[in-house]
Amino acid sequence: MGRHGCGDCNKNGGLLVDLCGLNALVIGGSLFPHKDIQKLTWNSPNGRDQNQIDHIIVNGRWRKSLMDVCVKRGADCGSDHHILLGKIKLKLRKVVRPQNNRKAYNIHRLKDNQIRQKFNISIRNQYQTLQNISENNTNISPDLNEHWNKVKTMFSDTAANVLGLRDRTRKRWISDSTWNVIEKRRSTNSKCNQARSERLKEKLQIEYSELNKEVKKKAKEDKLQYIEGLANEAEEACKHGELRTVYKITKQLCGKSNNNDTPVLSKNGEVLTSEAQKLKRWAEHFREVLNREPPDIPAQFDNTEAKMEIDISEEKNELGEIKHYASSKMVNQLE
């Protein structure tokens, strides 16, 4: 399809072209010249047939914003489709957000007995060193901030050396053995994409298929084990009356999180990012709304009570018709 399309256009491709023409849409894969290997998005199960069946379609209004569309064959996603990547250039307003420089350590490694013992020994040795220094320097006046900084540095350095930083892209429930198989599968996929011999390529495809099955099996076992561990933790927390922990684990298992962080604007229409600025703006808003001056002309109400006659006969008839319709519908469903 299009000037730089790959292959022949079949009936479904013609329908897609007609749909795009009626709705002023543009097929991104037909705009940019690339090699055929960077256009083919699907491999058949026999490993020989290939075709371009995945497309990125944009509105004709954003045609100049679409910079490039090409296939990325190196992605290891366990599918017979390749990832189709589109580069889009947009001009967005910059929102300055406060930077979070906190380091997240991989505390889940403390579940390993050897690592936990190594961490405890390192903390104990450094704490003993600090205690000996403080006992020798008895003439120095104690400074709480200085002591706190030393203890904080001691824990952060030990955590960085023993535990390491947490990989934010890695899921918690995937074990290290499963990640090793995933890395092996990724390496096999890379070799398969670079292979030139058909026999070698077929051999690597068989190996990749076996590794893919092993990854899925191990990932399923890890997730079941992770869920069982969370359920046991929630049960123990419920026995001890820790409802906050039970709610947190339940929310984590459900996988639903509501983001209630709505934007707050200043009087000038600027977006406030820090929590202190938001609270100050809300206080200012309610101070203006609730502390108004009394009106110049007080409101007057008529004390006379007017009797109103309401005819409910028609409402009774309508209610009876509704009940009759509902009962007849229920009887028909039972029959």
Secondary structure as UniProt FT lines:
FT   TURN            3..4
FT   HELIX           11..22
FT   TURN            23..24
FT   STRAND          25..27
FT   HELIX           28..30
FT   HELIX           36..38
FT   STRAND          42..43
FT   TURN            45..46
FT   STRAND          50..51
FT   STRAND          57..59
FT   HELIX           60..65
FT   STRAND          66..72
FT   TURN            73..74
FT   STRAND          83..88
FT   HELIX           107..111
FT   HELIX           113..136
FT   TURN            138..139
FT   HELIX           144..162
FT   TURN            168..169
FT   TURN            172..173
FT   HELIX           176..194
FT   HELIX           198..239
FT   TURN            240..241
FT   HELIX           243..254
FT   STRAND          264..265
FT   TURN            267..268
FT   STRAND          271..272
FT   HELIX           275..290
FT   HELIX           313..334
//
